[in-house]
């Protein structure tokens, strides 16, 4: 009986060992199914010291541009062939470094996580190089372009001060975490002069935000998705992204201002003006639905619904303050149904993001003692 029990025990131990190994392998491979942003910033802290993370870090190091930034929409956590690595090495001096879609900021956060667990000085050096890229790319007026160096030709709009897709806000939030030595960056032990430069860059960014806020009859409203880097006026980007009041990007900007401790009178006035604009420009009585068109493809349609929560347009005309919609021909239309299927279904023309901002506004007023 004792021999039989011992046999069962050995079998159970062997099964547990195999199961543990299988689970470990599954967890190791699991990161490949995640997005790059999830891997860069959302893995368990211990993972950033693993062999898998170190392999990913090699991809991040080899793909960093000579100027310090990174390209966008690259899954750096996926295996990279020698041919791909050679391509990155060859293109290090080419234009392509950007803040668009979280690029550069995501890679910097990943490198900070890697250094925290490994103390590999290459990660710290690459981080400092990327941080210097942020300083280098900032305009004297405090804004940041979407790409730096700026692209030319039909994509020259990437040189505008870019709030689109929260590019500048993401950069400033990153700097705001760097200069006070928050936990995720404290292990880097950045020199005081570097942290001081980060704070100065952030403060200049706040000044730019205040200076680009669109004024109507002397009152602050919201912002355009991009502003001219010379005049600070609202500016056009792609053919369907015309000068406008932005009902989407202005939310992130306002939230950034609301996060500041001891805001100045100018910042308080800026926030109040933006909130007033959001309140006045709700689109009520409609909702968005998807239906199948005659070809069996998904089609976004606007449906009347008096009980629907409010929406806001992505873009509002600067003259009429009415939402507009646009095809690649650059002609404004008054209704979503008036533009072609490609842009109608391939772009976010409405947002509900301001609703949460308006809900948080009274709490902010109490926190900063605004009446």
N, C-alpha and C positions, 0 to 999 in steps of 0.2 A: 504493500500500500504506500509506503514511504517512497519507494522507487518510482511508482506511478505518479505520485504528487510532484516529485522532483522533476519528472519529465514534463508534466504540465507547466510547471514553473519556468523551466528553460524555454519551452515553446512560447509561453506568454511573453517572456523577456525578449526573445528573438523577434516576435511579432511587434512588440512595442518599439524596438530599435528600428525595424524596417519602416514602421509607420512614421516615426520621428524623422527618419531620413527623407521619406517621401514628402512629408509636410515641409521640411526645410527646403527641399528642391522646389516645391510649389511656391513657397514664399519668395524664394530667390528669383523665380521666373515671373512672379506676379507683377513686378515693376514694369515689365515690358508691355503690359496691357494698359498701363496708365498713361495719362498725358504727360508731356514734358514738365509742365508746371507742377503737376501733382508730385512727380518724382523729385523735382528740384527743391520743393519747399514743404512737402507734406508727408514724407516718409518718417518712420520712427527714428529717433535721434541715433540709435545704435547702427542703423543701416548705413549711415554716411561714413562709417569706418570699415564697411565690408569690402570684399574684393569686387563685388558687382559695382558698388559705388565708385571705386577707384578706376574701374574700366570706363565708366561713364565720364568721370572727371578727365580722363585722357582725351576724350572726344571734345569736351568743353575747352580744354587748353589748346588743342590743335586748331580749333575753329575760331578762336579769338582773333579779331582783326588787329593789324599792327597798331592801329590808332586806339584800340582798347575796347571797342564795342563788339556786338555780335549781330548776325543776321537774324531775321524773324522766321517763325514757323518751321523751325528745325527740330526734329525729335532726337536730340543729342543722346538720349538714353538708349537708343537702338544701336545694335552693332554697326560699326563703321568699317567698311572695307579699306584696304590700303590705297586703292584707287581714289576713294572718297577723301581720305586723309590727305593724299597728295594734291587733290583739287583744292582743299581748304588752304594748304600751305602755299600753293601757287597764287591763290586769290587773296592773300592776307592784306595786300595793299590796295585792293580794289574797293570802290564805293559799295556800301551795303550795310554798314553798321547802323542800327536803328533802335528807337524806343517803341516802335509800333508793335501792337499785339503782345506787349510785355517783354519784348526782346531786350537784352542787355541787363535789365533789372532782374529777370528770372535767373540768368546765369550767375550774376553777382551773389544773389541769395544762396544759390547752390554752392558756390565756392566758399562762402562763409560757413555753411553747414559742414562742408568737407574739412576745412581747416580746424574747426572746433573739435572734430573727432580724431584727426590724424596728425595735426601740426606739421603737415607737409608745406614747406615754405613756398613751393611753387604756386599753391592755391592762394596764399596771402599776396604774393607778388602779382598774380593775375587779377586778384580783387582790387588791389591798389591801382593797377593800370586801368581797369574798368571804371573805377571811381574818378580817376583823373580824366577819363573820356567824358564823364558827365560834366565836370568843371570846364573842360575845353570846349564842349559843344554849346554851352549856355551863351545866349546873346547878352550883350551889355545891358539891354533893357530887362533882363531877367527871364526871358522866355527860352524855350527849347524847340528846335525843329524836330520834325518826325525822323528824318535821316540826317546824319552828319558823318562825313562831308555831304553837303546837299547834292541831290541828284539834279540833272538838267533835262531839258526838253519837255515832253508832255507830263512828266512827273516832278517838275520843278516846284510844284505846290508843297512838296515835302520840306521845303525851306521855311514855310510859314511857321509861326508859333502854333504848336499843335496840341489842342485839347481833345481832338478826335480820338475816340476809343480810350479816353483817359490817359493818353501817352504822357502828358506833362504832369498830371496829378500823380500817376504811379511813380514817376521819377522823384517828385517832391516828397511823397510819403516815404520812399526809401531813404532819402536824405534825412528826413525828420527822425528816422530810427537810428541813423548812423551817428549823428553828432552827440546825442546824449549817452552813447555807448550802451544801447539796449542789449538785452541778454544775447540775442542771436548774433550780435557783432562784437561783443565784449572780448571774446577770445582773440580777436585780431590785434588787439592792443594798438590801435591806430594812433599815430603821433598827435599831439594836441593841435599842431598847426593844420593837419589834415582835417580833423574834426571841426576846427574853426572855419576852414574853407567850405565844409559841408553846410554849416549853419549859415554862412554868408550867402551861399548859393540858394539855400532855401528861402532866406529873407528876400533876396532879389526876386525870386519866383513869386512870392506873395505880392510884392510891389507890382510885378507885371500883371498879375491877376486883377488887381485893383485898377490898373491903368487900361486894361483891355475891356473891362466891363462896359457893356453898351449903355449909353446914357440916352434917355428919351425925356425931353422937356426938363432937363436938369436932374432927372431921377435915375438911379441905377436900376438896371433890369437884370439881364443874364448875359451870356456870352455866345459867340459864334463857335463852331467846332474848330475853326482855325482863324488866326488873325495875322495880318500882314506884318512881317518882321521889321519893317521900316516905319510904317505909319501907325501901326497897332489897330487899324480898322478891320472890321470883319472881312474875311477873304474867301475866295472860292478854292475848292480842291478839285475832286473829280467832276466830270461833266454834270452829274446829278447832285453834287454837293455844293450848292450855291451859298452866297452870303446870306446869313439868316440869324434869327434867334434860335439857339439850340435848346430843345426841350429835353435832350438826353445828356449830353456832355456837361451841361450846366449843373446837373445834380452832383456829380463828383467834385466839381470845383467848389460848390457851396458846402458840401460835407467837409471838405478839407479846411475851409475857413472856419466852420463850426467846431472843428477839433482843436483849434488853437486855444491855449490858456491865456487869460487876460487879454482878450482882443481889444484892439484900438477902436476909437470911435469910427474910423474909416472902415474897418473890417465889419463892425456891427452894422453900419449903414449899408454896406455891400450885401450882407446876408439878408437883412430886412428887405432890401430892394428885390433880391432874387426870389425870396419867398412870396412877396407880394405879386411878382410876375407869375409865378407858378399858380398861385390862387386864382389869378385873373384869367389864365389861359388854359384852364381845364377843358377837355373835350368830353362832354357828357352825353349820355343817351345812346351810346354805340358800344359794340364789342367786335372783336375780330374772331372769325371762324375760318376753318379750312374745309373746303369742299372739293369733290372730284370734278374736274372739268370734262368736256366732251371727249378728251383724249385720255381720260383716266389719270390725269396728273393732279397733284394737290394744288389748290388755288386759294389764296387768302382773300376773303371778302369781308366787307364792313356790314354789320347787321344792326338794325335798330333794336335797342333794349333800354327802356327807361330805368331799369333797375341795375344796370351795369355800373361797376365802379369807374371812376374817371380815368381817362387816358390823356396823354399829351402827344402832340406831334413831334417827330424828330426835328423838323425844320419849320420855322415860322417866317413868313415874309416880313422883311424889315419895314415895309411901308404900310401894309394892311394888318400885320400881326395875326394873319390867318395861316393855318398849316398849309403846306404845299407838298406836292409830290412830283417827281421828276424822272424822266427816262434819260438814257445816255445822249439824247439830243439836246439836253440842257434847257428844255422848255418847261416852265412851271405849269402844273395842273392842279385843279382845286380838289379833286377826288382821287382816291387810291385806284378806283376802277378805271380811271382815265389813262393810266400808264400801262405799258405792255407787261406781259406775263413775266418776262425775265427779271425786271427790276421790282415789279410788284411782289414777287415771291422770293426774291434774292436779297432783300434788304429790309432792315427794321425801320419801318416808317412811323410806328407808334411805340410809346413806352409807358409803363406805369411806375417807373422809378421815383418820380417826384412825390408819389403818395406817401411812401415811407418817410421821406424827408419832411414833409408837412406834418406828419405824425410826431416826428422827433423835435420839431421846432419849439413847442412850448417847454419841453424839458431843457433845451439849450438856453432859452430865455431865462429860466429859473436859475440855471447854473451860473450864468454870467451876470445875473441880476439886471436884465434888460426889461424895461417896462413898456 
